[in-house]
Every structure is written in structure tokens, then in C-alpha cells.
Amino acid sequence: MPDLEELAGRLGAIAEELADAALDRLRQSADAVRAGGGPDPALVAEEKRITRARRSVEKAASLLGARGDGGDGGP
């Protein structure tokens, strides 16, 4: 069974992959605008959903990686 630090590291890597996916959607949307069209609402919604997921994964990684503060991320 992996320790919490290892899990936090794996979640950090997943967060980076999600960030890359969100940036890809933003680039696709910007390309559409540069081509004279408008942003694709489906791409914009997908980027926002991916970004929310990334933030959640980053929070989980932070909570698992926290040491010495009770691990709850609170004050």
C-alpha cells in the first residue's frame, strides 16, 4: 500500500496532466477566435470543468502531503 506522500505525488502529476488538458482547450478556443469565429461554448465549458477537477486534485494532494498541522489544511 502506498504511503500518503507517494499518493500526494501521484495526485500532483495528475493535476499537471489536467492543467495541460485545460490549456489545450484554451488554445483550441483561441485558435477558433483567431480564425474569425467565436469561442466554442463546448470547449469553454470543458476547460472550466477540467480546471475545477484540477483544483480539487491539487487540494487532495495538498491535504495528503500536509505534515505537522493535523493534516486537515485548516488553521
C-alpha positions as CSV (number, residue, x, y, z in Angstrom):
1,M,0.0,0.0,0.0
2,P,1.5,3.4,-1.0
3,D,2.2,5.9,1.7
4,L,0.4,9.3,1.7
5,E,3.4,11.2,0.4
6,E,3.5,8.9,-2.6
7,L,-0.2,9.3,-3.2
8,A,0.2,13.1,-2.9
9,G,2.9,13.0,-5.6
10,R,0.8,10.9,-7.9
11,L,-2.1,13.3,-7.5
12,G,0.3,16.2,-8.2
13,A,1.2,14.5,-11.5
14,I,-2.5,14.1,-12.3
15,A,-3.1,17.8,-11.6
16,E,-0.3,18.7,-14.1
17,E,-1.9,16.5,-16.7
18,L,-5.3,18.2,-16.1
19,A,-3.6,21.6,-16.4
20,D,-2.2,20.6,-19.7
21,A,-5.6,19.4,-20.9
22,A,-7.2,22.7,-19.8
23,L,-4.5,24.7,-21.6
24,D,-5.1,22.6,-24.7
25,R,-8.8,23.5,-24.7
26,L,-7.9,27.2,-24.2
27,R,-5.6,27.1,-27.2
28,Q,-8.2,25.4,-29.3
29,S,-10.7,28.1,-28.4
30,A,-8.2,30.9,-29.1
31,D,-7.4,29.4,-32.5
32,A,-11.1,29.4,-33.3
33,V,-11.3,33.1,-32.4
34,R,-8.2,33.9,-34.4
35,A,-9.7,32.1,-37.4
36,G,-12.6,34.6,-37.3
37,G,-15.1,32.6,-35.4
38,G,-16.2,32.7,-31.8
39,P,-15.1,30.6,-29.0
40,D,-16.7,27.1,-29.0
41,P,-19.1,27.1,-25.9
42,A,-18.5,23.3,-25.5
43,L,-14.7,23.9,-25.3
44,V,-15.1,26.7,-22.8
45,A,-17.3,24.6,-20.6
46,E,-14.9,21.7,-20.8
47,E,-12.0,23.8,-19.9
48,K,-13.8,25.1,-16.9
49,R,-14.8,21.6,-15.8
50,I,-11.2,20.4,-16.2
51,T,-9.9,23.4,-14.2
52,R,-12.3,22.6,-11.4
53,A,-11.2,19.0,-11.3
54,R,-7.5,20.1,-11.3
55,R,-8.2,22.4,-8.3
56,S,-9.8,19.5,-6.5
57,V,-7.0,17.2,-7.2
58,E,-4.4,19.8,-6.1
59,K,-6.4,20.2,-2.8
60,A,-6.4,16.5,-2.2
61,A,-2.6,16.3,-2.9
62,S,-2.0,19.2,-0.5
63,L,-4.1,17.6,2.2
64,L,-2.3,14.3,1.9
65,G,1.1,15.9,1.7
66,A,0.5,18.1,4.8
67,R,2.6,17.2,7.8
68,G,2.6,18.6,11.3
69,D,-0.6,20.6,11.1
70,G,-3.1,17.8,11.8
71,G,-3.5,17.1,8.1
72,D,-6.8,19.0,7.7
73,G,-5.4,22.0,5.9
74,G,-7.1,24.3,8.4
75,P,-5.5,27.0,10.7
